[in-house]
Amino acid sequence: MRDKPRKRRNLGTSALRAGNRPEALEAFTRSGELAVKLGHTFEVARHQEGLGLLALERQSGDEARAHLTAAAEHYEAAGAPDAERVRHLIDTL
């Protein structure tokens, strides 16, 4: 069951790279819903990071900062070192 949020998030990442923002938003949103439902803190962090990157693409700095901050907090809760990388990205905004 753990792969479902990851697969959705990967679809979102691919869509974002291809410039398909609506598809990216849908995939990231669904991955987050699944991750929350399944209690996968790390995948919730990845979902928030994806939404943050999508917001950066749209040049929405405040929205990006909010999502990336949530991502860093979830990474920290999961004990993942990714929190430091995301906090560095936030500092560049």
PEUR-V102793 format. One record per run of one state. SS is the DSSP state (@ for helix, = for strand, . for the rest). FROM is the first residue (numbers start at 1). TO is the last residue. If there is no record, write none. Layout:
# PEUR-V102793
ss = [SS/SS]
from = [FROM/FROM]
to = [TO/TO]
This chain:
# PEUR-V102793
ss = [./@/./@/./@/./@/./@/.]
from = [1/2/18/21/39/41/58/61/79/82/92]
to = [1/17/20/38/40/57/60/78/81/91/93]
